[in-house]
Amino acid sequence: MKIGVVCYPTYGGSGVVATELGIQLAKKGHEIHFITYSQPVRLDILEPNIFYHEVNVHDYPLFEYQPYELALSSKMVDTVLTEGIELLHVHYAIPHAYAAYMAKKILLEKGKYLPVVTTLHGTDITLVGKHPSYKPAVTFSINKSDVVTSVSESLKKDTLSSFVVKNEIDVIPNFIDIDLYNIDDECNRSQIAPNNEKIVIHISNMRPVKRIPDVIEIFHRIAQKEDAILLMLGDGPERERAEQQVRDLGIAEKVRFLGKTTEVRRLLCMSDLFLLTSQNESFGLVALEAMAAKVPVISSNVGGIPEVNVHGVTGYLASPGAVEEMAAHSLSLLQDDAKLAQFKQQAFDHAKKFSIEKIVPMYEEAYEKALAAVW
């Protein structure tokens, strides 16, 4: 198949999933054309069957906000016609599915019907999509897609409860390339913990929804009873506040803010515990990445997280804001080496259920379903 992929080309979950999916599809012989405003961060355009088409948005003084959706629709049309693309897979309902519908209508005028598969990832439904300014467009985009998928059962339920959806929604969970995390030979714990301290890690874009102060409070309680180090990966609006919080608590020497780094896999393989305290998560891809690196997860029990993190098996779940409970669960693992080793293995075993080899065929079935609708 010749497949056009439209996504955000960033480090965020949807961009990572879209890029990794495209890479795996290309390895299976499909021709994959990425259509977006910059090259996705994990994309190697020198690999066979992978192509990148940049969307250029011209800066006109007339527009206070440049019309990306128009430029994207036009680029979709041009790429479909010049490259012979058979199907579009768009990640995020807005603006991508909305722009895809406009491209679809333009192509119909030219005698070509283009199937569109839309994958819902989370904030396009749970946050942005519910805003009155966008809700009609999101509803329209979902219902005009040929096939709709969501990354979790939780997100599917949220979508059906928040929008008048006429389309069926197929759940295809996020996935992990297990082999990427098999890097024990690169795992030198002494670089982070020279005195064999336990290593706790958090990775996020540090927005308020991630409840960063809770991460710090949990670690503060851990550090009172266990010799440990906290790694904070990522950047965002809550970082400065978190840095002040660790100074106020007197634990600055135990917390390392590493910002945006390309060493995520190496840092995960060194870690003993992952903290995910979010107010909401549609899936929790970062938790799955941790589990693939044999790191148990202490998380909130919201959204799609319980579909990934199994309480008492791969880690523990607690209500958002339950700092004392999460700290107690953390210490129950960090202070018992045998139990920690057991949970590490169980986390890895469960992560294998989300392996890319199992999930990619589900997307191929969705493509076949969309193509069948043409006939």
C-alpha positions as a LaTeX table, in Angstrom:
\begin{tabular}{lrrr}
\hline
Residue & $x$ (\AA) & $y$ (\AA) & $z$ (\AA) \\
\hline
Met1 & 0.00 & 0.00 & 0.00 \\
Lys2 & 0.95 & 3.62 & $-0.51$ \\
Ile3 & $-0.03$ & 5.35 & 2.73 \\
Gly4 & 0.03 & 9.02 & 3.62 \\
Val5 & 0.69 & 9.69 & 7.33 \\
Val6 & $-0.26$ & 13.00 & 8.92 \\
Cys7 & 0.91 & 13.67 & 12.48 \\
Tyr8 & 2.54 & 16.14 & 14.83 \\
Pro9 & 6.30 & 15.73 & 14.30 \\
Thr10 & 7.19 & 16.16 & 17.98 \\
Tyr11 & 8.35 & 14.12 & 20.98 \\
Gly12 & 4.73 & 13.79 & 22.18 \\
Gly13 & 3.01 & 10.41 & 22.34 \\
Ser14 & 0.95 & 10.71 & 19.17 \\
Gly15 & 3.93 & 11.83 & 17.10 \\
Val16 & 6.09 & 8.99 & 18.40 \\
Val17 & 3.39 & 6.39 & 17.74 \\
Ala18 & 2.69 & 7.69 & 14.23 \\
Thr19 & 6.38 & 7.77 & 13.33 \\
Glu20 & 7.18 & 4.31 & 14.74 \\
Leu21 & 4.12 & 2.86 & 13.03 \\
Gly22 & 5.20 & 4.34 & 9.70 \\
Ile23 & 8.71 & 2.96 & 10.12 \\
Gln24 & 7.43 & $-0.54$ & 10.84 \\
Leu25 & 4.98 & $-0.42$ & 7.94 \\
Ala26 & 7.82 & 0.61 & 5.63 \\
Lys27 & 9.86 & $-2.37$ & 6.83 \\
Lys28 & 6.95 & $-4.60$ & 5.82 \\
Gly29 & 7.07 & $-3.25$ & 2.27 \\
His30 & 4.43 & $-0.48$ & 2.38 \\
Glu31 & 5.35 & 2.90 & 0.91 \\
Ile32 & 4.94 & 5.53 & 3.63 \\
His33 & 4.67 & 9.26 & 2.95 \\
Phe34 & 4.83 & 11.58 & 5.98 \\
Ile35 & 3.02 & 14.87 & 5.43 \\
Thr36 & 3.66 & 17.48 & 8.13 \\
Tyr37 & 5.29 & 20.84 & 8.84 \\
Ser38 & 8.70 & 19.44 & 9.89 \\
Gln39 & 10.47 & 16.11 & 9.81 \\
Pro40 & 9.31 & 13.85 & 12.69 \\
Val41 & 12.03 & 13.60 & 15.32 \\
Arg42 & 12.39 & 9.82 & 15.12 \\
Leu43 & 12.20 & 9.57 & 11.33 \\
Asp44 & 15.13 & 8.49 & 9.16 \\
Ile45 & 14.21 & 9.53 & 5.63 \\
Leu46 & 17.11 & 7.50 & 4.22 \\
Glu47 & 15.37 & 4.24 & 5.13 \\
Pro48 & 13.69 & 2.35 & 2.25 \\
Asn49 & 10.01 & 3.10 & 1.51 \\
Ile50 & 9.94 & 6.27 & 3.67 \\
Phe51 & 9.29 & 9.72 & 2.22 \\
Tyr52 & 8.77 & 13.13 & 3.79 \\
His53 & 6.69 & 15.96 & 2.34 \\
Glu54 & 6.92 & 19.29 & 4.15 \\
Val55 & 3.89 & 21.51 & 4.54 \\
Asn56 & 4.88 & 25.13 & 3.94 \\
Val57 & 2.72 & 27.81 & 5.53 \\
His58 & 3.40 & 31.19 & 3.96 \\
Asp59 & 3.42 & 34.23 & 6.21 \\
Tyr60 & 0.87 & 36.74 & 4.96 \\
Pro61 & 0.38 & 40.00 & 6.93 \\
Leu62 & $-3.36$ & 39.68 & 6.37 \\
Phe63 & $-3.55$ & 36.68 & 8.72 \\
Glu64 & $-3.05$ & 37.08 & 12.45 \\
Tyr65 & $-2.86$ & 33.27 & 12.62 \\
Gln66 & $-1.49$ & 31.47 & 9.58 \\
Pro67 & $-3.96$ & 28.96 & 8.01 \\
Tyr68 & $-2.10$ & 25.68 & 8.54 \\
Glu69 & $-5.19$ & 23.57 & 7.83 \\
Leu70 & $-5.50$ & 25.05 & 4.32 \\
Ala71 & $-1.83$ & 24.50 & 3.56 \\
Leu72 & $-2.05$ & 20.94 & 4.93 \\
Ser73 & $-5.13$ & 20.09 & 2.85 \\
Ser74 & $-3.46$ & 21.41 & $-0.29$ \\
Lys75 & $-0.29$ & 19.44 & 0.43 \\
Met76 & $-2.35$ & 16.28 & 0.97 \\
Val77 & $-4.04$ & 16.74 & $-2.40$ \\
Asp78 & $-0.76$ & 17.41 & $-4.18$ \\
Thr79 & 1.01 & 14.44 & $-2.56$ \\
Val80 & $-1.86$ & 12.04 & $-3.22$ \\
Leu81 & $-1.95$ & 12.97 & $-6.90$ \\
Thr82 & 1.82 & 13.01 & $-7.51$ \\
Glu83 & 2.71 & 9.93 & $-5.43$ \\
Gly84 & $-0.36$ & 7.78 & $-6.07$ \\
Ile85 & $-1.25$ & 7.50 & $-2.38$ \\
Glu86 & $-4.12$ & 5.08 & $-1.76$ \\
Leu87 & $-5.05$ & 5.98 & 1.80 \\
Leu88 & $-4.47$ & 8.66 & 4.44 \\
His89 & $-3.84$ & 7.84 & 8.11 \\
Val90 & $-4.24$ & 10.95 & 10.23 \\
His91 & $-3.29$ & 11.11 & 13.89 \\
Tyr92 & $-5.39$ & 13.56 & 15.94 \\
Ala93 & $-8.90$ & 14.63 & 15.02 \\
Ile94 & $-8.06$ & 18.31 & 14.73 \\
Pro95 & $-6.71$ & 19.76 & 12.65 \\
His96 & $-5.61$ & 16.63 & 10.79 \\
Ala97 & $-8.88$ & 14.75 & 10.24 \\
Tyr98 & $-10.61$ & 18.04 & 9.46 \\
Ala99 & $-7.96$ & 18.92 & 6.86 \\
Ala100 & $-8.15$ & 15.39 & 5.45 \\
Tyr101 & $-11.87$ & 15.77 & 4.83 \\
Met102 & $-11.23$ & 18.95 & 2.82 \\
Ala103 & $-8.54$ & 17.14 & 0.82 \\
Lys104 & $-10.96$ & 14.28 & 0.26 \\
Lys105 & $-13.59$ & 16.63 & $-1.18$ \\
Ile106 & $-11.08$ & 18.31 & $-3.47$ \\
Leu107 & $-9.89$ & 14.94 & $-4.73$ \\
Leu108 & $-13.48$ & 13.86 & $-5.40$ \\
Glu109 & $-13.75$ & 16.82 & $-7.78$ \\
Lys110 & $-10.78$ & 15.29 & $-9.59$ \\
Gly111 & $-12.39$ & 11.86 & $-9.74$ \\
Lys112 & $-10.43$ & 10.20 & $-6.92$ \\
Tyr113 & $-11.92$ & 8.79 & $-3.71$ \\
Leu114 & $-9.40$ & 8.78 & $-0.87$ \\
Pro115 & $-10.14$ & 6.70 & 2.26 \\
Val116 & $-9.20$ & 8.31 & 5.58 \\
Val117 & $-8.29$ & 6.48 & 8.79 \\
Thr118 & $-8.34$ & 8.70 & 11.89 \\
Thr119 & $-6.62$ & 7.73 & 15.13 \\
Leu120 & $-7.72$ & 9.49 & 18.31 \\
His121 & $-4.90$ & 9.89 & 20.80 \\
Gly122 & $-6.28$ & 11.80 & 23.77 \\
Thr123 & $-6.25$ & 15.55 & 24.16 \\
Asp124 & $-7.91$ & 15.91 & 20.75 \\
Ile125 & $-10.92$ & 14.42 & 22.57 \\
Thr126 & $-10.49$ & 14.91 & 26.32 \\
Leu127 & $-9.26$ & 18.52 & 26.28 \\
Val128 & $-9.18$ & 20.49 & 23.03 \\
Gly129 & $-12.01$ & 18.62 & 21.34 \\
Lys130 & $-14.53$ & 19.36 & 24.09 \\
His131 & $-14.05$ & 23.11 & 23.80 \\
Pro132 & $-17.16$ & 24.73 & 22.29 \\
Ser133 & $-15.00$ & 26.37 & 19.61 \\
Tyr134 & $-13.88$ & 22.99 & 18.28 \\
Lys135 & $-16.49$ & 20.42 & 19.26 \\
Pro136 & $-18.63$ & 20.66 & 16.08 \\
Ala137 & $-15.53$ & 20.32 & 13.89 \\
Val138 & $-14.24$ & 17.35 & 15.90 \\
Thr139 & $-17.61$ & 15.59 & 15.71 \\
Phe140 & $-17.83$ & 16.22 & 11.97 \\
Ser141 & $-14.25$ & 14.99 & 11.37 \\
Ile142 & $-14.80$ & 11.75 & 13.28 \\
Asn143 & $-18.04$ & 10.98 & 11.50 \\
Lys144 & $-16.60$ & 11.72 & 8.06 \\
Ser145 & $-13.61$ & 9.40 & 8.51 \\
Asp146 & $-13.84$ & 5.98 & 6.85 \\
Val147 & $-12.32$ & 4.20 & 9.86 \\
Val148 & $-11.78$ & 5.57 & 13.38 \\
Thr149 & $-9.45$ & 4.06 & 15.96 \\
Ser150 & $-8.60$ & 5.03 & 19.54 \\
Val151 & $-5.57$ & 4.07 & 21.58 \\
Ser152 & $-7.53$ & 2.78 & 24.60 \\
Glu153 & $-10.95$ & 1.58 & 25.72 \\
Ser154 & $-11.04$ & 4.54 & 28.10 \\
Leu155 & $-10.58$ & 7.03 & 25.27 \\
Lys156 & $-13.25$ & 5.28 & 23.21 \\
Lys157 & $-15.72$ & 5.65 & 26.10 \\
Asp158 & $-14.79$ & 9.32 & 26.54 \\
Thr159 & $-15.35$ & 9.94 & 22.83 \\
Leu160 & $-18.74$ & 8.22 & 22.75 \\
Ser161 & $-19.89$ & 10.07 & 25.88 \\
Ser162 & $-18.71$ & 13.51 & 24.72 \\
Phe163 & $-19.61$ & 13.48 & 21.01 \\
Val164 & $-22.49$ & 12.29 & 18.86 \\
Val165 & $-20.48$ & 9.65 & 17.00 \\
Lys166 & $-22.09$ & 7.64 & 14.22 \\
Asn167 & $-18.94$ & 5.77 & 13.26 \\
Glu168 & $-17.70$ & 2.60 & 14.89 \\
Ile169 & $-14.51$ & 3.13 & 16.92 \\
Asp170 & $-11.93$ & 0.33 & 16.88 \\
Val171 & $-9.52$ & 0.17 & 19.82 \\
Ile172 & $-5.92$ & $-0.36$ & 18.73 \\
Pro173 & $-3.60$ & 0.18 & 21.68 \\
Asn174 & $-0.28$ & 1.94 & 21.54 \\
Phe175 & 2.72 & $-0.29$ & 21.06 \\
Ile176 & 6.36 & $-0.68$ & 21.91 \\
Asp177 & 9.39 & $-1.97$ & 20.04 \\
Ile178 & 10.71 & $-4.24$ & 22.78 \\
Asp179 & 14.05 & $-4.68$ & 21.02 \\
Leu180 & 14.83 & $-0.97$ & 21.39 \\
Tyr181 & 14.98 & $-1.38$ & 25.16 \\
Asn182 & 17.23 & $-4.44$ & 25.18 \\
Ile183 & 20.35 & $-2.38$ & 25.94 \\
Asp184 & 21.70 & $-3.87$ & 29.17 \\
Asp185 & 25.22 & $-3.56$ & 27.78 \\
Glu186 & 24.76 & 0.25 & 27.69 \\
Cys187 & 23.34 & 0.41 & 31.21 \\
Asn188 & 25.92 & 1.82 & 33.63 \\
Arg189 & 24.08 & 2.66 & 36.86 \\
Ser190 & 27.19 & 4.09 & 38.47 \\
Gln191 & 26.99 & 7.09 & 36.14 \\
Ile192 & 23.84 & 8.18 & 37.99 \\
Ala193 & 24.08 & 6.34 & 41.30 \\
Pro194 & 27.77 & 5.99 & 42.24 \\
Asn195 & 26.85 & 4.77 & 45.73 \\
Asn196 & 24.29 & 2.25 & 44.44 \\
Glu197 & 21.33 & 4.45 & 45.33 \\
Lys198 & 17.91 & 3.44 & 44.05 \\
Ile199 & 16.95 & 5.41 & 40.92 \\
Val200 & 13.42 & 6.82 & 40.51 \\
Ile201 & 12.45 & 8.44 & 37.21 \\
His202 & 9.71 & 10.65 & 35.76 \\
Ile203 & 9.31 & 11.67 & 32.11 \\
Ser204 & 6.77 & 14.20 & 30.82 \\
Asn205 & 6.19 & 17.57 & 29.19 \\
Met206 & 5.68 & 18.98 & 32.70 \\
Arg207 & 2.26 & 20.47 & 32.10 \\
Pro208 & $-0.16$ & 20.95 & 35.03 \\
Val209 & $-2.08$ & 17.79 & 34.08 \\
Lys210 & 1.04 & 15.76 & 34.95 \\
Arg211 & 0.84 & 16.88 & 38.61 \\
Ile212 & 4.59 & 17.47 & 38.88 \\
Pro213 & 4.40 & 18.66 & 42.53 \\
Asp214 & 3.05 & 15.19 & 43.41 \\
Val215 & 6.12 & 13.56 & 41.86 \\
Ile216 & 8.37 & 15.70 & 44.04 \\
Glu217 & 6.31 & 15.07 & 47.18 \\
Ile218 & 6.33 & 11.31 & 46.62 \\
Phe219 & 10.07 & 11.30 & 46.14 \\
His220 & 10.54 & 13.46 & 49.25 \\
Arg221 & 8.83 & 10.74 & 51.27 \\
Ile222 & 10.88 & 8.02 & 49.55 \\
Ala223 & 14.14 & 9.86 & 50.29 \\
Gln224 & 13.34 & 10.04 & 53.99 \\
Lys225 & 13.48 & 6.24 & 54.23 \\
Glu226 & 15.59 & 5.06 & 51.29 \\
Asp227 & 18.81 & 6.28 & 49.70 \\
Ala228 & 17.53 & 7.31 & 46.28 \\
Ile229 & 17.94 & 9.69 & 43.34 \\
Leu230 & 15.16 & 11.21 & 41.24 \\
Leu231 & 15.62 & 11.83 & 37.51 \\
Met232 & 13.26 & 14.40 & 35.96 \\
Leu233 & 13.24 & 14.14 & 32.15 \\
Gly234 & 11.45 & 16.61 & 29.91 \\
Asp235 & 10.64 & 20.28 & 30.06 \\
Gly236 & 7.58 & 22.47 & 30.35 \\
Pro237 & 5.75 & 25.15 & 32.31 \\
Glu238 & 5.95 & 23.31 & 35.65 \\
Arg239 & 9.71 & 22.75 & 35.63 \\
Glu240 & 10.75 & 26.02 & 37.28 \\
Arg241 & 8.21 & 25.51 & 40.06 \\
Ala242 & 9.47 & 21.94 & 40.57 \\
Glu243 & 13.07 & 23.11 & 40.82 \\
Gln244 & 12.05 & 25.57 & 43.52 \\
Gln245 & 10.04 & 22.86 & 45.29 \\
Val246 & 13.04 & 20.53 & 45.60 \\
Arg247 & 15.12 & 23.40 & 47.00 \\
Asp248 & 12.41 & 24.22 & 49.54 \\
Leu249 & 12.27 & 20.56 & 50.61 \\
Gly250 & 16.04 & 20.34 & 50.94 \\
Ile251 & 16.43 & 17.50 & 48.41 \\
Ala252 & 18.02 & 19.40 & 45.52 \\
Glu253 & 21.18 & 17.27 & 45.69 \\
Lys254 & 19.06 & 14.13 & 45.17 \\
Val255 & 17.07 & 15.40 & 42.14 \\
Arg256 & 18.49 & 15.85 & 38.65 \\
Phe257 & 16.56 & 17.80 & 36.02 \\
Leu258 & 17.85 & 16.53 & 32.67 \\
Gly259 & 15.48 & 18.35 & 30.31 \\
Lys260 & 14.75 & 17.02 & 26.84 \\
Thr261 & 17.26 & 14.28 & 26.16 \\
Thr262 & 17.88 & 11.64 & 23.52 \\
Glu263 & 19.16 & 9.27 & 26.24 \\
Val264 & 15.72 & 8.20 & 27.50 \\
Arg265 & 16.27 & 4.48 & 26.87 \\
Arg266 & 19.64 & 4.43 & 28.63 \\
Leu267 & 18.26 & 6.31 & 31.62 \\
Leu268 & 15.25 & 4.00 & 31.85 \\
Cys269 & 17.44 & 0.90 & 31.82 \\
Met270 & 19.27 & 2.27 & 34.87 \\
Ser271 & 16.07 & 3.04 & 36.77 \\
Asp272 & 14.27 & 1.09 & 39.49 \\
Leu273 & 10.89 & 2.82 & 39.55 \\
Phe274 & 8.80 & 5.09 & 37.32 \\
Leu275 & 6.39 & 7.69 & 38.72 \\
Leu276 & 3.35 & 8.75 & 36.66 \\
Thr277 & 1.04 & 10.98 & 38.69 \\
Ser278 & $-1.13$ & 12.47 & 35.92 \\
Gln279 & $-4.61$ & 13.81 & 36.45 \\
Asn280 & $-5.53$ & 12.16 & 33.16 \\
Glu281 & $-3.86$ & 9.99 & 30.51 \\
Ser282 & $-5.60$ & 8.45 & 27.51 \\
Phe283 & $-3.07$ & 5.63 & 27.38 \\
Gly284 & 0.20 & 6.31 & 29.16 \\
Leu285 & 2.75 & 5.41 & 26.48 \\
Val286 & 5.63 & 6.50 & 28.69 \\
Ala287 & 4.58 & 3.92 & 31.29 \\
Leu288 & 4.74 & 1.23 & 28.62 \\
Glu289 & 8.22 & 2.41 & 27.62 \\
Ala290 & 9.30 & 2.12 & 31.25 \\
Met291 & 7.89 & $-1.39$ & 31.52 \\
Ala292 & 9.69 & $-2.44$ & 28.33 \\
Ala293 & 12.88 & $-1.35$ & 30.10 \\
Lys294 & 11.93 & $-3.53$ & 33.11 \\
Val295 & 10.91 & $-0.59$ & 35.30 \\
Pro296 & 7.79 & $-1.02$ & 37.50 \\
Val297 & 5.32 & 1.87 & 37.48 \\
Ile298 & 3.61 & 3.73 & 40.33 \\
Ser299 & 0.77 & 5.62 & 38.69 \\
Ser300 & $-2.62$ & 7.24 & 39.04 \\
Asn301 & $-5.57$ & 5.03 & 38.10 \\
Val302 & $-7.09$ & 7.33 & 35.47 \\
Gly303 & $-7.94$ & 7.09 & 31.78 \\
Gly304 & $-6.17$ & 4.32 & 29.93 \\
Ile305 & $-3.37$ & 3.83 & 32.47 \\
Pro306 & $-5.00$ & 0.80 & 34.16 \\
Glu307 & $-5.07$ & $-0.88$ & 30.73 \\
Val308 & $-1.26$ & $-0.68$ & 30.78 \\
Asn309 & $-0.16$ & $-0.76$ & 34.43 \\
Val310 & $-1.63$ & $-3.76$ & 36.26 \\
His311 & $-2.06$ & $-3.13$ & 39.98 \\
Gly312 & 0.04 & $-5.50$ & 42.06 \\
Val313 & 1.70 & $-7.01$ & 39.00 \\
Thr314 & 3.58 & $-4.38$ & 36.96 \\
Gly315 & 3.41 & $-1.73$ & 39.66 \\
Tyr316 & 0.69 & $-0.04$ & 41.67 \\
Leu317 & $-2.25$ & 2.30 & 41.03 \\
Ala318 & $-3.70$ & 5.01 & 43.26 \\
Ser319 & $-6.05$ & 7.97 & 42.89 \\
Pro320 & $-4.58$ & 11.22 & 41.55 \\
Gly321 & $-3.15$ & 13.22 & 44.43 \\
Ala322 & $-2.79$ & 10.19 & 46.74 \\
Val323 & 0.81 & 11.08 & 47.53 \\
Glu324 & 1.07 & 9.09 & 50.76 \\
Glu325 & $-0.32$ & 5.94 & 49.13 \\
Met326 & 1.97 & 6.23 & 46.10 \\
Ala327 & 4.98 & 6.78 & 48.36 \\
Ala328 & 4.08 & 3.71 & 50.43 \\
His329 & 3.75 & 1.58 & 47.27 \\
Ser330 & 7.09 & 2.91 & 46.05 \\
Leu331 & 8.86 & 2.01 & 49.28 \\
Ser332 & 7.29 & $-1.46$ & 49.31 \\
Leu333 & 9.26 & $-2.15$ & 46.13 \\
Leu334 & 12.42 & $-0.14$ & 46.72 \\
Gln335 & 13.01 & $-1.65$ & 50.16 \\
Asp336 & 12.52 & $-5.25$ & 49.04 \\
Asp337 & 15.05 & $-6.28$ & 46.40 \\
Ala338 & 13.41 & $-9.65$ & 45.69 \\
Lys339 & 9.99 & $-8.07$ & 45.22 \\
Leu340 & 11.46 & $-5.33$ & 43.05 \\
Ala341 & 13.16 & $-7.90$ & 40.82 \\
Gln342 & 9.89 & $-9.81$ & 40.50 \\
Phe343 & 7.94 & $-6.67$ & 39.52 \\
Lys344 & 10.63 & $-5.69$ & 37.01 \\
Gln345 & 10.27 & $-9.02$ & 35.23 \\
Gln346 & 6.46 & $-8.88$ & 35.39 \\
Ala347 & 6.47 & $-5.36$ & 33.93 \\
Phe348 & 8.61 & $-6.54$ & 31.04 \\
Asp349 & 6.45 & $-9.61$ & 30.42 \\
His350 & 3.30 & $-7.48$ & 30.32 \\
Ala351 & 4.91 & $-4.93$ & 27.99 \\
Lys352 & 5.46 & $-7.72$ & 25.46 \\
Lys353 & 1.67 & $-7.91$ & 25.02 \\
Phe354 & 1.92 & $-4.47$ & 23.39 \\
Ser355 & 4.77 & $-5.40$ & 21.08 \\
Ile356 & 4.86 & $-3.74$ & 17.71 \\
Glu357 & 4.67 & $-7.14$ & 15.99 \\
Lys358 & 1.23 & $-7.69$ & 17.51 \\
Ile359 & $-0.20$ & $-4.19$ & 16.98 \\
Val360 & 0.94 & $-3.26$ & 13.45 \\
Pro361 & $-1.23$ & $-5.99$ & 11.82 \\
Met362 & $-4.25$ & $-4.45$ & 13.56 \\
Tyr363 & $-3.58$ & $-1.19$ & 11.73 \\
Glu364 & $-3.15$ & $-3.06$ & 8.45 \\
Glu365 & $-6.60$ & $-4.56$ & 9.02 \\
Ala366 & $-7.97$ & $-1.05$ & 9.61 \\
Tyr367 & $-6.46$ & 0.05 & 6.28 \\
Glu368 & $-8.02$ & $-2.88$ & 4.46 \\
Lys369 & $-11.35$ & $-2.01$ & 6.05 \\
Ala370 & $-11.07$ & 1.59 & 4.84 \\
Leu371 & $-10.07$ & 0.54 & 1.33 \\
Ala372 & $-12.97$ & $-1.91$ & 1.19 \\
Ala373 & $-15.35$ & 1.00 & 1.83 \\
Val374 & $-14.30$ & 2.47 & $-1.53$ \\
Trp375 & $-15.84$ & $-0.46$ & $-3.32$ \\
\hline
\end{tabular}
